Amino acid sequence: MNFQDLIYAKRDGGVLTEAQIRWFINAFTKNEIPDEQAGSFLMAVFFQGLNKEELSVWTDAMIKSGEILDLSSVGKPTVDKHSTGGVGDKISLPLCPLVASFGAAVPQLSGRGLGTFGGTLDKMESVSGFNITLSNEKMIQQLKDVGVFITAAGAGLAPADRKMYSFRDVIGTVECISLIASSIMSKKIAEGTQSLVLDVKAGRGAFMKDFSRAKQLAETMVEIGNKAGVKTVALITQMDTPLGNAVGNALEVSESIDVLNGKGPQDVIEITLALAKEMLQLAGINKDPATGLKDGTALQVWKKMIIAQGGNPDIEIPVAKKKENVVATQSGYITDLDAYAIGLSAWRLGAGRAKKEDAVSKTAGIICLAKEGDYVEKDQPVLELHIDDASRLPLAKEALKNAFTIGAEPKEKRKIILERIS
Ligand code: URA
């Protein structure tokens, strides 16, 4: 295969053959293509996109670049969830045990955070002793015994994506719907789940800032999943203002435990229940998920999962050494609370990482003491900053300069679930 022909073909808007795509994914994964040629080809894909047939082959080649988990011995319907990520998005933490508490198996392979989005694995590591690395045998056993795990994907799963995602990051080709959709779906399909619910976030605190791009991504992923035999549904949810009150790893774990205790912020409960309903439906379980939060069964599964993965659910979640408030400069209603500003500030406090290798702070973050629609008095605290490293504070505060707006009239509440795609 002359790789330059592929570059020219895609650059000029041509359609790649199945053989060309499979050859590229295979050679790229094995490091057989010089970086400058791979970069140039991916940039051509970035601008020209992939049509439906190309995308289906591309995703299949990514899946087959590594192992495909076989969960058939679990003996329960398998259903997973993926979120494209947002500020304060801790939903997997209450959701996965909740769905498992109804008899489904939830194989949650997660990632770490990059940029302003926290990763589920970083959050789970705030739980004392929690181990995010499980062997395939242990994963299957835990699905049988507990019904859920939250772990890192092993190196053998979709290695083509592992290499391509970090490569795309440095050559500026991340924001491409075909490449994002194949990246996410190749990992989820290789994980062996029978069904999948996607939470595609839209708004200034999300990867997809505008609704139409989020919808296009959701439709593309739903089509890839269903074509590959994984029953897939997506909800598009708003991410202009933070989800819940807590932003930061340990803070989000504590808020998730509140939800599992039948408390917690209303928006977190609403999305958790909406996604749980979709997951249970796909798993063929006709039950009302709200009961699992009210009667404590989801909390029991959470505790069992923590213990099964080496953690101790009774040890207090850590909190930061120091706190500082940001107060309202006038009385009135909060009319805008900007997810991007809050995410950036929490990231600057140390809750997120700039490079893959960076460590994150468990305890740094922000609690939104007031949210959009709330009335605040002048000098009332609106944000509570949790500080692990005081040297990070000035830049973190700078990000908050226009983080919220106060007006005389309350604004209409934002709709949380914007659209369902199936
Ligand atoms: N998340 C992924 O897993 N892949 C992408 O390409 C973007 C976000």
Boltz pocket constraint, residues with backbone or C-beta under 6 A from the ligand:
constraints:
  - pocket:
      binder: B
      contacts: [[A, 84], [A, 165], [A, 174], [A, 179], [A, 180], [A, 181], [A, 183], [A, 184]]
      max_distance: 6.0
